[in-house]
Amino acid sequence: MSLPPLQDPAQAVLVPHWLSAVDRREVERVVTDALAGGPVHPVAAVHLAEVLTELHVAAAREVVWPAPTARVRRATGWGEDVVPVRLSAVELASVLSLPDLADVAREALTGGRSA
């Protein structure tokens, strides 16, 4: 299934959200629960699946290319478990629309660590 083109090309821009391991586990939990737990609009399901993919890509990126992330963490003072998870506006909105998302993860996605 392919998605219709976005009305606003800016919605496709991937923005890094610097999430700790706890934040990433919470996002993964709530997205997985939403996809497994009941009816989800098909387009939202695609965006949520893309979020799960990006969580895995972020972990792999940290293993393959650790130096850039390490430089950012040193400069900002963030913990060793903080990595960038790149999400589009529609992917972010899909996650933020989930009512079971913990406040800590919601703050991490919308607060000071988003670039």
C-alpha positions in Angstrom: 0.0 0.0 0.0 1.4 3.4 -0.8 0.5 6.6 0.9 -1.0 9.7 -0.8 1.5 12.5 -1.3 1.8 15.0 1.5 0.1 18.3 1.1 3.0 20.1 2.8 6.5 18.9 1.9 7.8 20.1 5.3 5.8 17.3 6.9 8.3 14.8 5.3 11.4 16.5 6.9 12.9 14.2 9.5 13.7 16.0 12.8 16.0 14.4 15.4 14.4 13.9 18.8 17.1 13.1 21.3 15.6 10.2 23.4 17.0 8.3 26.3 16.8 4.5 26.4 13.8 4.8 28.8 12.1 7.2 26.4 12.7 5.0 23.4 11.3 1.9 25.3 8.2 3.9 26.2 7.6 5.0 22.7 8.2 1.5 21.4 5.8 0.1 24.1 3.0 2.5 23.4 3.3 2.2 19.6 3.4 -1.6 19.7 0.4 -1.7 22.0 -1.6 0.7 19.7 -0.8 -1.4 16.7 -1.6 -4.7 18.4 -4.5 -3.6 20.6 -7.3 -2.5 18.3 -8.5 -0.6 15.3 -6.0 2.0 14.1 -6.6 4.1 11.0 -4.6 2.5 8.2 -2.6 5.7 7.5 -1.8 6.1 11.2 -0.8 2.5 11.3 1.7 3.1 8.5 3.2 6.1 10.4 3.4 4.2 13.7 5.1 1.3 11.9 7.6 3.9 10.5 8.3 5.1 14.1 9.1 1.5 15.1 11.4 1.2 12.2 13.2 4.5 13.1 13.7 3.3 16.7 15.6 0.3 15.3 17.5 2.4 12.8 18.5 4.8 15.6 19.9 2.0 17.6 21.8 0.6 14.6 23.1 4.1 13.7 24.6 4.4 17.2 26.4 1.1 16.8 27.8 1.8 13.3 28.5 5.6 13.7 28.9 6.4 17.4 31.2 9.4 17.1 28.7 12.1 15.9 26.2 11.3 18.6 29.0 11.1 21.2 30.1 14.6 20.3 26.6 16.0 20.7 26.2 14.2 24.1 29.6 15.6 25.3 28.7 19.1 24.2 25.2 19.1 25.8 25.9 17.0 28.8 23.3 14.4 27.9 23.6 10.9 29.2 25.3 8.1 27.3 22.0 6.5 26.4 20.6 9.5 24.5 20.4 9.0 20.7 18.6 10.9 17.9 15.4 9.3 16.7 14.4 11.1 13.5 10.7 11.6 13.0 8.6 13.5 10.5 5.9 15.8 11.6 3.2 13.2 10.8 5.1 10.4 12.6 5.5 12.6 15.7 1.8 13.6 15.6 0.8 9.9 15.3 2.8 9.1 18.5 1.6 12.1 20.4 -2.0 11.2 19.6 -1.6 8.0 21.6 -3.3 8.6 24.9 -1.2 5.9 26.8 2.1 7.7 26.0 3.8 8.5 29.4 4.3 12.1 30.2 8.0 11.7 30.4 8.3 10.4 26.9 5.8 13.0 25.7 8.0 15.8 27.2 11.1 14.3 25.6 9.4 14.3 22.2 8.1 17.9 22.5 10.6 19.5 24.9 14.2 20.6 25.1 15.9 17.7 23.3 14.2 18.0 20.0 16.3 19.8 17.4 
